[in-house]
Amino acid sequence: MKKIAFIGAGSFGFTRGLVKDILSFPAFSDCTIALMDINPERLAYITRAINKIVAAGQYPAKVISTTDRAEALRDADGVLCTILSGGVQIWRHDIEIPKKYGVDINVGDTRGPAGIFRALRTIPEMLEIVKDIEKYCPKAIFLNYTNPMAMLCRAMKGVSDVAISGLCHSVQGTAEMLAKWIGAPMSEITYRCAGINHQAFYLDYKWNGNDAYPLIRAAMEKPEIYNEEQVRNEMFLHLDYYVTESSGHNSEYNAWFRKRPDLIEKYCTAGTGWNPGIYAYILNEYLRREDDWKEEFDKWMMKETVDLARGHEYAASIFNACFGDGSLFEFNGNVRNFGLIDNLPEGCCVEVPVLASPRGLDPIHVGPLPDQLAVMVNTSARCEELAVQGSMEGDPRKIFHAIAFDPLTSSVLSLAEIKSMVDEMFLANREWLPQFKHLS
């Protein structure tokens, strides 16, 4: 009987979907699902939901729930992490303070000033989780879904030999979107994708072995397709390779789309999926959920049937390959760059093909990125490296430098303005940053 631990199990959407996927594999139908969350109330609710899934599938699985991380991790074969360090009232500062200075961030969970401060709040928690894995289940496969993916995985792998990979569904999601645009069945599509989280590119994208990029370029001549993803489509038309993450995210990772109001109006209003007013919507949505999440949960519990079909997240298939039935599984994961992408910084966190097998997780060498992509991705990767170093060393100067070179921030603000913004963000986050002694 295998054991799979969920850290941050109160993340309802992820936990329900991932448990459903895991139990769909025969090797795990009788596994132990260990649910752990620091919020006892949310833990009690998600435990009821998981028991409903188990009952619907008539699985012989066992479900345990606990607020004790050690209990959840003890002897686990696999660990999944979906934590959030700091609630809505904390992370709203990540967006609102830069906005006050003129840096119009869109989502803010990956990189730039917002992503970096989210990382600073979360890295100490992730390092404690890794310590506990080393103590209670050192051979476990640890899969992380918490953002900012690259900085968290880089920090953890900098101090631990635990088998860790970060997962993001943008790779398979975008591959399916492109296939739909050209009218291809996904079963006939192959691709090679690499870069860093949210800035990975399809180095090749083929339909039945033939280059499909000319078909994608032709599809963009249709206004309805171009307008569906304006930012990403502009990037493809000018950079020649398609990026994995959505237009809303990518609009804030470079200097081309959000540094002036007219550019936001032109590129980021209708075709990003995240228009200029979307942050207010997201904030209000999260605030609403804090008030009525129980009501929504009860509606789900009242449904007579449960959809047990396997989703497209990678985690369950990775676990199945490593300690289930041993079927090999290739996925794009976040790992450190030791001989994987030749023209990105050694040791930074990259997103590359990884082979999961009973041997564990084996990243695959990709080679160099095309030069024009390497210029852009290097900037993001090096800023992330600086931010991780600053967090691990408790050095606020390195955090300032990491944000000073962020492409969007530096396209809008002077160095002195960036310093003032960073100081204000430190002040707003001081209670969540124990590694920075000067803030206490």
VMD Tcl script that draws the C-alpha trace (Angstrom):
set ca {
  {0.00 0.00 0.00}
  {1.45 3.34 -1.09}
  {1.12 6.61 0.81}
  {0.72 10.02 -0.82}
  {0.77 13.18 1.30}
  {-0.90 16.48 0.43}
  {0.66 19.53 2.09}
  {-1.78 22.43 1.83}
  {-4.69 20.06 1.23}
  {-7.18 22.88 1.83}
  {-6.60 23.97 -1.76}
  {-9.90 22.42 -2.82}
  {-9.56 22.51 -6.59}
  {-6.08 21.03 -6.75}
  {-6.61 18.44 -4.02}
  {-9.86 17.06 -5.40}
  {-8.50 16.87 -8.95}
  {-5.18 15.30 -7.99}
  {-6.75 12.70 -5.68}
  {-9.18 11.74 -8.44}
  {-6.24 11.32 -10.86}
  {-4.19 9.29 -8.39}
  {-6.97 6.86 -7.55}
  {-7.65 6.28 -11.26}
  {-4.40 4.27 -11.46}
  {-4.89 0.65 -10.34}
  {-1.56 0.73 -8.49}
  {-2.96 3.41 -6.17}
  {-6.57 2.33 -5.73}
  {-5.75 1.08 -2.22}
  {-3.28 3.82 -1.28}
  {-3.30 6.00 1.82}
  {-4.17 9.63 1.09}
  {-2.75 11.81 3.88}
  {-4.31 15.28 3.92}
  {-2.50 18.01 5.85}
  {-3.43 21.67 6.29}
  {-2.84 24.25 8.99}
  {-6.50 25.30 8.86}
  {-8.54 22.64 10.73}
  {-11.84 23.85 9.31}
  {-10.76 23.68 5.66}
  {-9.09 20.34 6.41}
  {-12.34 18.90 7.74}
  {-14.20 20.02 4.62}
  {-11.66 18.66 2.14}
  {-11.56 15.36 4.02}
  {-15.30 14.97 3.45}
  {-14.79 15.71 -0.25}
  {-12.02 13.15 -0.65}
  {-14.03 10.51 1.16}
  {-16.85 11.21 -1.30}
  {-14.48 10.61 -4.24}
  {-13.25 7.36 -2.66}
  {-16.79 6.17 -2.12}
  {-17.88 7.13 -5.65}
  {-15.09 5.06 -7.16}
  {-15.51 2.24 -4.63}
  {-11.78 2.40 -4.02}
  {-10.22 0.52 -1.09}
  {-8.13 3.63 -0.36}
  {-7.65 5.00 3.14}
  {-7.95 8.73 3.93}
  {-6.32 10.35 6.93}
  {-6.30 14.05 7.81}
  {-4.06 15.94 10.19}
  {-2.67 19.36 11.02}
  {0.63 17.66 11.88}
  {2.96 17.74 8.88}
  {5.20 15.03 10.32}
  {2.26 12.64 10.61}
  {1.24 13.27 7.01}
  {4.77 12.82 5.67}
  {5.88 9.81 7.69}
  {6.78 6.98 5.25}
  {5.13 8.74 2.30}
  {6.08 7.60 -1.21}
  {4.89 10.81 -2.85}
  {4.32 14.36 -1.61}
  {2.27 17.12 -3.26}
  {2.49 20.76 -2.19}
  {-0.19 23.42 -2.83}
  {0.39 25.87 0.01}
  {-0.18 29.64 0.05}
  {1.93 31.66 2.46}
  {-0.04 34.77 3.34}
  {-3.66 35.34 2.40}
  {-5.40 37.84 0.18}
  {-4.81 40.76 2.52}
  {-1.05 40.14 2.28}
  {-0.51 39.35 -1.39}
  {-2.69 42.23 -2.55}
  {0.26 44.49 -1.63}
  {2.34 42.68 -4.27}
  {0.11 44.23 -6.94}
  {-1.13 47.44 -5.37}
  {2.21 48.92 -4.28}
  {3.91 48.53 -7.70}
  {0.73 49.87 -9.34}
  {1.03 53.02 -7.23}
  {4.53 53.52 -8.66}
  {3.35 52.94 -12.23}
  {4.31 49.27 -12.64}
  {1.11 47.72 -13.96}
  {1.42 44.08 -12.93}
  {-1.22 41.70 -14.21}
  {-1.16 38.45 -12.19}
  {1.96 38.77 -10.07}
  {2.59 35.23 -8.86}
  {5.66 34.27 -10.87}
  {8.41 36.91 -11.17}
  {8.97 40.66 -11.08}
  {8.38 42.61 -7.83}
  {5.14 40.77 -7.02}
  {6.48 37.29 -7.72}
  {9.69 37.97 -5.84}
  {7.90 39.07 -2.68}
  {5.60 36.06 -2.90}
  {8.78 33.97 -3.09}
  {10.28 35.71 -0.06}
  {7.18 34.84 2.00}
  {7.08 31.25 0.78}
  {10.71 30.10 0.61}
  {11.11 29.71 4.42}
  {7.99 27.53 4.54}
  {9.16 25.38 1.63}
  {12.57 24.85 3.21}
  {10.88 23.60 6.39}
  {8.76 21.19 4.33}
  {11.88 19.84 2.64}
  {13.57 19.34 6.01}
  {10.61 17.30 7.17}
  {10.66 15.22 3.97}
  {14.34 14.49 4.56}
  {13.48 13.37 8.08}
  {10.27 11.40 7.56}
  {10.27 10.21 3.93}
  {13.66 10.93 2.31}
  {13.01 8.66 -0.70}
  {9.70 10.31 -1.60}
  {9.02 12.06 -4.91}
  {8.13 15.67 -4.08}
  {5.99 17.52 -6.64}
  {5.35 21.21 -6.12}
  {2.39 23.20 -7.48}
  {2.96 26.35 -5.40}
  {4.07 29.57 -7.14}
  {6.42 31.23 -7.85}
  {7.49 27.86 -9.20}
  {11.03 28.56 -10.40}
  {12.27 30.42 -7.34}
  {10.77 27.93 -4.89}
  {12.20 24.89 -6.68}
  {15.58 26.59 -7.03}
  {15.67 27.38 -3.30}
  {14.70 23.86 -2.25}
  {17.11 22.10 -4.58}
  {19.86 24.39 -3.39}
  {19.75 22.81 0.06}
  {18.37 19.30 -0.46}
  {18.90 16.10 -2.44}
  {15.23 15.15 -2.23}
  {13.75 14.26 -5.65}
  {11.90 17.51 -6.39}
  {10.18 18.82 -9.47}
  {7.75 21.68 -9.95}
  {4.73 21.22 -12.19}
  {2.76 23.68 -14.29}
  {-0.08 22.76 -16.64}
  {0.68 25.54 -19.14}
  {2.85 23.25 -21.30}
  {0.20 20.66 -22.06}
  {-2.57 23.27 -22.00}
  {-0.95 25.46 -24.65}
  {-0.01 22.44 -26.76}
  {-3.71 21.51 -26.85}
  {-4.69 25.09 -27.71}
  {-2.30 25.20 -30.69}
  {-3.54 21.82 -31.91}
  {-7.09 23.11 -31.82}
  {-6.10 26.21 -33.81}
  {-4.70 24.12 -36.66}
  {-7.37 21.41 -36.50}
  {-5.01 18.65 -35.39}
  {-5.88 15.78 -33.02}
  {-3.66 16.06 -29.96}
  {-2.74 12.39 -30.36}
  {-0.89 13.34 -33.58}
  {1.08 16.22 -32.03}
  {4.63 15.98 -30.71}
  {6.76 18.79 -29.33}
  {10.01 19.67 -27.59}
  {9.61 22.42 -25.04}
  {12.17 24.15 -22.80}
  {13.03 27.37 -21.00}
  {11.98 28.46 -17.53}
  {8.59 28.30 -15.86}
  {6.05 30.43 -17.78}
  {8.80 31.36 -20.24}
  {9.29 27.99 -21.89}
  {9.03 27.74 -25.67}
  {8.13 24.98 -28.10}
  {11.49 24.53 -29.81}
  {9.65 22.32 -32.24}
  {5.94 21.59 -32.63}
  {5.01 18.88 -35.11}
  {1.88 17.30 -36.55}
  {2.55 13.73 -37.69}
  {6.26 14.52 -37.75}
  {5.94 17.66 -39.88}
  {6.70 21.20 -38.70}
  {3.37 22.74 -37.69}
  {4.66 26.27 -37.10}
  {3.70 27.44 -40.64}
  {0.14 26.26 -39.93}
  {0.09 28.14 -36.62}
  {1.36 31.30 -38.31}
  {-1.34 30.96 -40.95}
  {-4.02 30.40 -38.29}
  {-3.15 33.75 -36.71}
  {-4.34 35.51 -39.84}
  {-7.83 34.78 -38.58}
  {-8.84 37.68 -36.27}
  {-10.63 35.40 -33.83}
  {-7.44 33.38 -33.28}
  {-5.07 36.35 -33.18}
  {-7.32 38.15 -30.69}
  {-7.61 35.11 -28.44}
  {-3.98 35.49 -27.32}
  {-2.72 38.86 -28.56}
  {0.41 39.08 -26.41}
  {1.60 35.55 -27.04}
  {0.74 35.75 -30.70}
  {2.73 38.98 -31.08}
  {5.65 37.30 -29.35}
  {5.44 34.34 -31.74}
  {5.17 36.51 -34.84}
  {8.31 38.44 -33.85}
  {10.36 35.84 -31.93}
  {9.46 32.79 -34.06}
  {8.69 30.37 -31.21}
  {5.52 29.97 -29.16}
  {5.64 30.52 -25.39}
  {3.78 28.23 -23.00}
  {2.13 30.55 -20.49}
  {-0.90 32.76 -21.11}
  {-0.86 36.28 -22.52}
  {-1.93 37.72 -19.18}
  {1.18 36.37 -17.49}
  {3.56 37.03 -20.36}
  {2.45 40.63 -20.69}
  {4.16 41.32 -17.36}
  {7.38 39.36 -17.98}
  {8.83 41.70 -20.61}
  {9.03 45.41 -21.47}
  {6.87 45.36 -24.58}
  {3.22 45.37 -23.56}
  {2.54 47.03 -20.19}
  {4.90 49.99 -19.86}
  {2.42 52.52 -21.30}
  {-1.36 52.88 -21.05}
  {-1.73 52.88 -24.82}
  {0.09 49.56 -25.09}
  {-2.07 48.04 -22.37}
  {-5.14 49.28 -24.23}
  {-3.89 47.85 -27.54}
  {-2.59 44.45 -26.45}
  {-3.91 43.69 -22.98}
  {-7.57 44.62 -23.03}
  {-9.43 41.97 -25.00}
  {-6.88 39.33 -25.92}
  {-4.92 38.40 -22.82}
  {-7.59 36.68 -20.83}
  {-6.45 39.05 -18.08}
  {-7.57 42.58 -19.00}
  {-6.51 45.75 -17.13}
  {-9.40 45.40 -14.68}
  {-8.90 41.71 -14.06}
  {-6.80 42.18 -10.91}
  {-9.67 43.94 -9.19}
  {-11.89 41.05 -10.24}
  {-9.42 38.44 -8.93}
  {-9.00 40.29 -5.64}
  {-12.74 40.62 -5.17}
  {-13.20 36.97 -6.13}
  {-10.70 35.80 -3.51}
  {-12.21 38.07 -0.89}
  {-15.62 36.65 -1.76}
  {-14.35 33.10 -1.42}
  {-13.15 33.85 2.09}
  {-16.77 34.57 2.98}
  {-18.72 31.93 1.06}
  {-16.35 29.04 0.32}
  {-18.41 26.78 2.57}
  {-21.53 27.46 0.55}
  {-19.77 26.55 -2.70}
  {-18.32 23.45 -1.08}
  {-21.73 22.32 0.15}
  {-23.11 22.69 -3.39}
  {-20.37 20.35 -4.64}
  {-21.06 17.85 -1.88}
  {-24.77 17.80 -2.77}
  {-24.09 16.62 -6.33}
  {-25.28 13.05 -6.78}
  {-22.42 11.99 -9.05}
  {-18.68 12.57 -9.07}
  {-16.74 12.83 -12.33}
  {-13.94 10.30 -11.87}
  {-12.30 10.84 -15.27}
  {-8.55 11.48 -15.15}
  {-7.51 15.09 -15.82}
  {-4.42 16.40 -17.61}
  {-2.23 17.23 -14.60}
  {1.07 15.34 -14.61}
  {1.39 14.40 -10.93}
  {-0.47 11.08 -10.84}
  {1.27 9.80 -13.98}
  {4.67 10.73 -12.48}
  {3.89 8.87 -9.27}
  {2.66 5.88 -11.27}
  {5.92 5.79 -13.23}
  {8.13 6.11 -10.16}
  {6.38 3.86 -7.63}
  {3.19 2.56 -9.27}
  {3.20 0.17 -12.21}
  {6.47 1.57 -13.58}
  {5.13 2.84 -16.93}
  {7.59 5.44 -18.23}
  {6.25 8.97 -18.38}
  {7.85 12.07 -19.91}
  {6.75 15.51 -18.71}
  {8.03 19.07 -18.52}
  {9.26 19.75 -15.01}
  {11.15 22.40 -13.08}
  {14.64 21.30 -12.09}
  {18.07 22.87 -11.71}
  {20.11 23.52 -14.84}
  {23.07 21.21 -14.64}
  {23.96 20.56 -18.28}
  {20.38 20.84 -19.54}
  {20.07 24.19 -21.35}
  {23.50 25.27 -22.54}
  {22.98 29.04 -22.69}
  {21.12 29.61 -19.41}
  {22.89 30.10 -16.05}
  {24.36 26.96 -14.53}
  {22.25 25.84 -11.59}
  {19.27 28.11 -12.24}
  {15.80 26.58 -12.31}
  {14.74 25.51 -15.80}
  {11.64 23.82 -17.22}
  {12.69 20.93 -19.43}
  {11.57 17.43 -20.43}
  {11.97 14.98 -17.55}
  {11.64 11.21 -17.68}
  {9.85 9.60 -14.72}
  {10.58 5.92 -14.11}
  {11.23 3.52 -11.22}
  {14.73 5.07 -11.18}
  {13.23 8.45 -10.27}
  {13.27 11.74 -12.18}
  {15.82 12.13 -14.98}
  {15.95 15.55 -16.72}
  {16.80 15.47 -20.42}
  {19.50 17.59 -22.07}
  {17.99 20.14 -24.46}
  {20.98 22.12 -25.74}
  {20.94 25.88 -26.37}
  {17.85 28.01 -26.74}
  {17.66 30.14 -29.91}
  {19.67 33.30 -29.28}
  {16.72 35.70 -29.22}
  {14.97 33.58 -26.60}
  {18.12 33.14 -24.54}
  {18.53 36.92 -24.18}
  {15.06 37.29 -22.68}
  {15.05 34.13 -20.58}
  {18.54 34.80 -19.20}
  {17.34 38.09 -17.74}
  {14.45 36.43 -15.92}
  {16.57 33.49 -14.75}
  {19.31 35.72 -13.38}
  {16.81 37.94 -11.56}
  {15.35 34.80 -9.99}
  {18.82 33.64 -8.96}
  {19.46 36.98 -7.26}
  {16.11 36.84 -5.48}
  {16.73 33.33 -4.17}
  {20.19 34.29 -2.97}
  {18.78 37.36 -1.26}
  {16.14 35.30 0.51}
  {18.55 32.58 1.62}
  {21.07 35.14 2.88}
  {18.56 37.62 4.29}
  {20.09 40.29 2.06}
  {17.58 43.02 1.05}
  {20.12 44.60 -1.29}
  {20.03 41.54 -3.55}
  {16.25 41.71 -3.61}
  {16.43 45.33 -4.75}
  {18.91 44.38 -7.47}
  {16.73 41.47 -8.63}
  {13.74 43.80 -9.01}
  {15.85 46.61 -10.53}
  {16.59 44.42 -13.56}
  {13.06 43.08 -13.97}
  {12.18 44.02 -17.59}
  {8.80 45.62 -16.91}
  {9.90 47.43 -13.76}
  {13.07 48.82 -15.33}
  {11.14 50.01 -18.40}
  {8.93 52.19 -16.19}
  {10.94 53.35 -13.16}
  {14.30 54.89 -12.31}
  {16.63 53.12 -9.88}
  {15.70 55.54 -7.09}
  {12.00 54.94 -7.72}
  {12.52 51.17 -7.70}
  {14.38 51.43 -4.38}
  {11.48 53.35 -2.84}
  {8.99 50.80 -4.13}
  {10.99 47.86 -2.81}
  {11.39 49.50 0.60}
  {7.63 49.98 0.79}
  {7.02 46.36 -0.18}
  {9.43 45.18 2.52}
  {7.56 47.28 5.04}
  {4.18 45.82 4.03}
  {5.57 42.27 4.24}
  {7.78 42.60 7.32}
  {5.76 40.20 9.50}
  {6.10 37.47 6.86}
  {9.85 37.72 6.24}
  {11.72 36.18 9.20}
  {14.89 35.75 7.16}
  {15.37 39.54 6.95}
  {16.53 40.42 10.46}
  {16.62 44.18 9.85}
  {12.83 44.23 9.44}
  {12.05 42.94 12.95}
}
mol new
graphics top color blue
foreach p $ca { graphics top sphere $p radius 0.5 }
foreach p [lrange $ca 0 end-1] q [lrange $ca 1 end] { graphics top cylinder $p $q radius 0.2 }
display resetview
